[in-house]
Amino acid sequence: MTTSLNSTAAQENTNIIPFLPSGNFYFTHGIQAFQKRRFNVAVKWLKKAIEAAPDEPLYTCQLSVVYTEIGSYHAANQLLTEVLARFGKEYVDCYYLMANNYAHLGLLSDAKKYAETYLEQSEDGEFEEASKQLLEMLESVDEEEDDDEWAFDDEDDLLIYQETAFYHLEHEEWEQALSLLQEMMQLFPDFQMAKHKYAYALFMNGDQQEAIEIEQEWLKNEPENIHSHVNLAAFLIMQGNREEALLHIQLLRNVYPMHSQQKLAVAETLARAGFYEEAVDRFHNLKDRQVTRRRVYYKWYSISVYHTGNPSKALELWEKGCQQFPSLSKEEGPWKKY
């Protein structure tokens, strides 16, 4: 009898058709996760779809869209570049998607180039109107600011200098920051950010009047310069002159910059001034990891969240900040009014 049962089971097993998931199976689950904003899950499903069907560019494009949504713009563009290299004109939509990612990264010349390429190569494409709007927005940005901050042949060297300077600034090592920023201003004379960071480090190192005069002089030539208004607002608040600081803050409340560094600076300034709800909105819209890992992001986002009635999230942000920047733990916490 035992032999008969085993024989029956073996026969049944031979009739089982194994389920082999296709790329479309994984892709469908990835789209469903994406629509539910479960981005980590969507990434896992879409990667499986690409493994199952590596010659299907649609799956790679959709994964790039997920990366864009979570702020991984470089990863998104790497995928889109691979699709263009393999499939070329069949997937011209990649040019628009790349333009959008470059705009988020602040690389405006690249964003413009890819938006124009999309319009040249697509015929009544899905993103035609969006590309035109993106180009209009890019053209509205001050060309000098774009060139000054981002258009460098030796961009890698600049980024290394910039990250090192940020390290010293975030660890309140003012003298080291000043020395490095002076070197940056000599090597990259058109990089405006270095000059504004120099003024900030100068103020924090005790040369307050000189720092204020630097920014006031700048505003004479560029009355709309965001960094000058940010610095002067911060300087005046720290000096206790909130009434004069509000002149700069009111202007910043109506500014919505494209550069991530500028977005962070405006959010921080609004938080310093006590406009916590507006600051929370600005912080919430920051996606670029280059700025969401900064000390000021954790500090001022936490403070803003606390003073808008969400102490648990505020504490979570503060603790994350303290883990990355131990000096933050020496401060009183998000509950303090600054």
C-alpha positions as CSV (number, residue, x, y, z in Angstrom):
1,M,0.0,0.0,0.0
2,T,2.9,2.3,0.8
3,T,4.3,1.7,-2.7
4,S,0.9,2.6,-4.3
5,L,0.7,5.9,-2.4
6,N,4.2,6.9,-3.4
7,S,3.5,6.0,-6.9
8,T,0.3,8.1,-7.0
9,A,2.1,11.1,-5.4
10,A,4.9,10.8,-8.0
11,Q,2.4,10.7,-10.8
12,E,0.6,13.8,-9.4
13,N,4.0,15.7,-9.1
14,T,4.7,15.1,-12.7
15,N,1.5,16.9,-13.6
16,I,2.5,20.1,-11.7
17,I,3.4,23.0,-14.0
18,P,6.0,25.2,-12.3
19,F,5.2,28.9,-12.0
20,L,8.0,31.0,-13.5
21,P,7.3,34.7,-13.0
22,S,7.9,36.8,-16.1
23,G,9.3,40.3,-16.3
24,N,5.8,41.6,-16.7
25,F,4.7,39.9,-13.5
26,Y,7.4,41.7,-11.5
27,F,6.8,45.0,-13.4
28,T,3.0,44.9,-12.6
29,H,3.8,44.5,-8.9
30,G,6.4,47.3,-9.1
31,I,3.8,49.7,-10.6
32,Q,1.3,48.8,-8.0
33,A,3.8,49.5,-5.2
34,F,4.8,52.8,-6.9
35,Q,1.2,53.9,-7.1
36,K,0.9,53.2,-3.4
37,R,4.1,55.2,-2.8
38,R,5.8,52.2,-1.4
39,F,9.0,53.2,-3.2
40,N,11.4,50.7,-1.6
41,V,9.1,47.8,-2.6
42,A,8.7,49.2,-6.1
43,V,12.5,49.3,-6.5
44,K,12.8,45.7,-5.5
45,W,10.0,44.5,-7.9
46,L,11.4,46.6,-10.8
47,K,14.9,45.3,-10.4
48,K,13.5,41.8,-10.5
49,A,11.6,42.7,-13.7
50,I,14.9,44.0,-15.3
51,E,16.7,40.8,-14.3
52,A,13.9,38.7,-15.8
53,A,13.8,40.7,-19.0
54,P,17.0,42.8,-19.4
55,D,16.1,43.7,-23.0
56,E,12.9,45.5,-22.0
57,P,13.8,49.2,-21.7
58,L,10.4,50.1,-20.3
59,Y,11.3,48.4,-17.0
60,T,14.5,50.4,-16.7
61,C,12.7,53.6,-17.5
62,Q,10.1,53.0,-14.8
63,L,12.8,52.3,-12.2
64,S,14.4,55.6,-13.1
65,V,11.1,57.3,-12.4
66,V,11.0,55.7,-9.0
67,Y,14.6,56.9,-8.3
68,T,13.5,60.4,-9.3
69,E,10.6,60.3,-6.9
70,I,12.9,59.5,-4.0
71,G,15.5,62.0,-5.0
72,S,18.2,59.6,-6.4
73,Y,18.6,61.8,-9.5
74,H,22.1,60.5,-10.4
75,A,21.0,56.9,-10.2
76,A,18.0,57.7,-12.4
77,N,20.1,59.4,-15.0
78,Q,22.5,56.5,-15.1
79,L,19.7,54.2,-16.0
80,L,18.3,56.5,-18.6
81,T,21.7,56.9,-20.2
82,E,22.0,53.1,-20.5
83,V,18.6,53.0,-22.2
84,L,19.6,55.7,-24.7
85,A,22.9,54.0,-25.4
86,R,21.1,50.7,-26.3
87,F,17.8,51.9,-27.9
88,G,18.5,55.5,-29.0
89,K,15.6,57.2,-30.7
90,E,13.1,54.6,-29.7
91,Y,13.1,56.1,-26.2
92,V,13.5,59.8,-26.7
93,D,11.3,60.4,-23.6
94,C,14.5,59.6,-21.7
95,Y,15.9,63.0,-22.7
96,Y,13.1,64.8,-20.9
97,L,13.3,62.6,-17.8
98,M,17.1,63.4,-17.7
99,A,16.5,67.1,-18.2
100,N,14.1,67.0,-15.2
101,N,16.6,65.2,-13.1
102,Y,19.4,67.6,-14.0
103,A,17.1,70.5,-13.0
104,H,16.6,69.0,-9.6
105,L,20.3,68.6,-9.2
106,G,20.9,72.3,-10.1
107,L,22.9,71.4,-13.2
108,L,20.8,73.8,-15.3
109,S,23.0,73.8,-18.4
110,D,22.6,70.1,-18.7
111,A,18.9,70.3,-18.0
112,K,18.5,72.8,-20.8
113,K,20.6,70.7,-23.2
114,Y,18.5,67.6,-22.7
115,A,15.1,69.4,-22.8
116,E,16.1,70.9,-26.1
117,T,17.3,67.5,-27.4
118,Y,13.9,66.0,-26.5
119,L,12.0,68.7,-28.4
120,E,14.3,68.3,-31.4
121,Q,13.9,64.5,-31.6
122,S,10.3,63.9,-30.5
123,E,7.3,64.5,-32.7
124,D,4.3,65.6,-30.6
125,G,5.7,63.7,-27.7
126,E,4.0,63.1,-24.4
127,F,6.4,65.5,-22.6
128,E,6.4,68.3,-25.2
129,E,4.5,70.8,-23.1
130,A,6.4,69.9,-20.0
131,S,9.7,70.3,-21.7
132,K,8.7,73.8,-23.0
133,Q,7.7,74.8,-19.5
134,L,10.9,73.5,-18.1
135,L,12.9,75.5,-20.6
136,E,10.9,78.6,-19.8
137,M,11.7,78.1,-16.1
138,L,15.4,77.5,-16.8
139,E,15.6,80.6,-18.9
140,S,14.0,82.6,-16.1
141,V,16.9,81.7,-13.8
142,D,19.6,84.3,-13.8
143,E,22.1,83.1,-16.4
144,E,25.0,84.6,-14.4
145,E,24.1,82.7,-11.3
146,D,23.8,79.5,-13.3
147,D,27.2,80.0,-14.9
148,D,28.8,81.1,-11.6
149,E,27.7,78.2,-9.5
150,W,27.7,75.2,-11.8
151,A,29.4,75.6,-15.2
152,F,32.9,74.4,-14.6
153,D,35.1,72.1,-16.6
154,D,36.8,70.9,-13.4
155,E,33.5,70.3,-11.6
156,D,34.9,67.3,-9.7
157,D,37.6,69.3,-8.1
158,L,35.1,72.0,-7.2
159,L,32.8,69.4,-5.6
160,I,35.6,68.0,-3.5
161,Y,36.5,71.5,-2.2
162,Q,32.8,72.3,-1.6
163,E,32.2,69.1,0.4
164,T,35.3,69.7,2.5
165,A,34.3,73.3,3.2
166,F,30.8,72.1,4.2
167,Y,32.4,69.6,6.6
168,H,34.3,72.3,8.4
169,L,31.3,74.6,8.5
170,E,28.9,71.9,9.8
171,H,31.5,71.0,12.5
172,E,31.9,74.7,13.4
173,E,35.5,74.7,12.5
174,W,35.5,78.3,11.4
175,E,39.2,78.9,10.9
176,Q,39.7,75.8,8.8
177,A,36.6,76.7,6.8
178,L,37.9,80.3,6.2
179,S,41.3,79.0,5.0
180,L,39.7,76.5,2.6
181,L,37.1,79.0,1.3
182,Q,39.8,81.6,0.6
183,E,41.6,79.0,-1.5
184,M,38.4,78.2,-3.3
185,M,37.8,81.8,-4.1
186,Q,41.2,82.0,-5.7
187,L,40.8,78.8,-7.7
188,F,37.2,79.3,-8.6
189,P,36.6,83.1,-8.7
190,D,33.2,82.7,-10.4
191,F,31.8,80.4,-7.8
192,Q,29.6,82.7,-5.8
193,M,28.6,80.2,-3.1
194,A,32.2,80.2,-1.7
195,K,32.1,83.9,-1.1
196,H,28.8,83.8,0.8
197,K,30.0,80.8,2.9
198,Y,33.2,82.8,3.6
199,A,31.1,85.7,4.9
200,Y,29.1,83.3,7.1
201,A,32.2,81.7,8.5
202,L,33.7,85.2,9.1
203,F,30.6,86.2,11.1
204,M,30.7,83.1,13.2
205,N,34.4,83.5,13.8
206,G,33.8,86.9,15.4
207,D,34.3,89.3,12.5
208,Q,30.6,90.2,12.4
209,Q,30.8,93.7,11.0
210,E,33.1,92.7,8.1
211,A,30.8,89.9,7.2
212,I,27.8,92.2,7.2
213,E,29.6,94.8,5.1
214,I,30.5,92.1,2.5
215,E,26.9,91.1,2.0
216,Q,25.6,94.6,2.1
217,E,28.1,95.6,-0.7
218,W,27.0,92.6,-2.7
219,L,23.3,93.6,-2.5
220,K,24.2,97.0,-4.0
221,N,25.1,95.2,-7.2
222,E,22.7,92.3,-7.0
223,P,19.6,93.4,-5.0
224,E,17.9,90.0,-5.5
225,N,20.8,87.8,-4.5
226,I,19.3,85.0,-2.4
227,H,22.5,84.1,-0.5
228,S,23.0,87.7,0.6
229,H,19.5,88.0,1.9
230,V,19.9,84.7,3.7
231,N,23.1,85.6,5.3
232,L,22.0,89.1,6.3
233,A,18.8,87.8,7.8
234,A,20.8,85.2,9.8
235,F,23.4,87.8,11.0
236,L,20.7,90.3,12.1
237,I,18.7,87.6,13.9
238,M,21.8,86.4,15.8
239,Q,22.5,90.1,16.7
240,G,19.0,90.4,18.0
241,N,17.9,92.9,15.3
242,R,14.8,91.0,14.2
243,E,13.0,94.1,12.8
244,E,15.7,94.8,10.2
245,A,16.1,91.0,9.6
246,L,12.4,90.9,8.6
247,L,13.1,93.1,5.6
248,H,15.2,90.3,4.1
249,I,13.0,87.5,5.4
250,Q,9.8,89.0,3.7
251,L,11.6,88.9,0.4
252,L,12.7,85.2,0.9
253,R,9.1,84.2,1.8
254,N,8.1,84.8,-1.8
255,V,11.2,83.1,-3.3
256,Y,11.1,79.5,-4.5
257,P,14.6,78.7,-5.9
258,M,15.5,75.8,-8.0
259,H,19.0,75.0,-6.5
260,S,18.8,72.6,-3.6
261,Q,21.4,74.6,-1.6
262,Q,19.3,77.7,-2.0
263,K,16.1,75.8,-1.1
264,L,17.8,74.6,2.1
265,A,19.1,78.1,2.9
266,V,15.6,79.7,2.6
267,A,14.0,76.9,4.7
268,E,16.7,77.4,7.4
269,T,16.2,81.2,7.4
270,L,12.4,80.9,7.7
271,A,12.9,78.6,10.7
272,R,15.4,81.0,12.3
273,A,12.8,83.7,12.0
274,G,10.0,81.7,13.6
275,F,8.0,81.1,10.4
276,Y,7.8,77.4,11.3
277,E,4.9,76.3,9.2
278,E,6.4,77.8,6.1
279,A,9.7,76.3,7.0
280,V,8.2,72.8,7.4
281,D,6.7,73.0,3.9
282,R,10.1,74.0,2.5
283,F,12.0,71.3,4.3
284,H,9.4,68.7,3.3
285,N,9.9,69.5,-0.3
286,L,13.7,69.0,-0.1
287,K,14.6,65.7,-1.8
288,D,18.2,66.0,-2.8
289,R,20.4,63.9,-0.5
290,Q,23.2,66.4,-0.8
291,V,21.2,68.8,1.4
292,T,19.1,66.4,3.4
293,R,22.2,65.1,5.1
294,R,23.4,68.5,6.3
295,R,23.6,69.5,10.0
296,V,21.4,72.5,9.4
297,Y,18.7,70.3,7.8
298,Y,18.3,68.1,10.8
299,K,18.6,71.0,13.3
300,W,16.2,73.5,11.8
301,Y,13.7,70.9,10.3
302,S,13.5,69.4,13.8
303,I,12.9,72.8,15.4
304,S,10.2,73.7,12.9
305,V,8.4,70.4,13.2
306,Y,8.4,70.7,17.0
307,H,6.9,74.1,17.0
308,T,4.2,73.1,14.6
309,G,2.9,70.4,17.0
310,N,4.8,67.2,16.0
311,P,7.3,66.5,18.9
312,S,7.8,62.8,18.1
313,K,9.0,63.5,14.5
314,A,11.0,66.4,15.8
315,L,12.9,64.2,18.3
316,E,13.4,61.6,15.6
317,L,15.0,64.2,13.3
318,W,17.1,65.6,16.1
319,E,18.4,62.1,17.1
320,K,19.4,61.4,13.5
321,G,21.2,64.7,13.4
322,C,23.0,64.0,16.6
323,Q,24.1,60.6,15.3
324,Q,25.8,62.2,12.3
325,F,26.9,65.4,14.0
326,P,27.7,64.7,17.7
327,S,28.2,68.5,18.4
328,L,24.4,68.9,17.8
329,S,23.8,66.9,21.0
330,K,25.5,69.8,23.0
331,E,22.6,72.1,22.0
332,E,19.4,72.2,24.0
333,G,17.1,70.4,21.5
334,P,14.3,71.3,19.2
335,W,12.0,72.6,21.9
336,K,14.2,75.7,22.4
337,K,13.0,78.9,20.7
338,Y,15.8,80.4,18.8
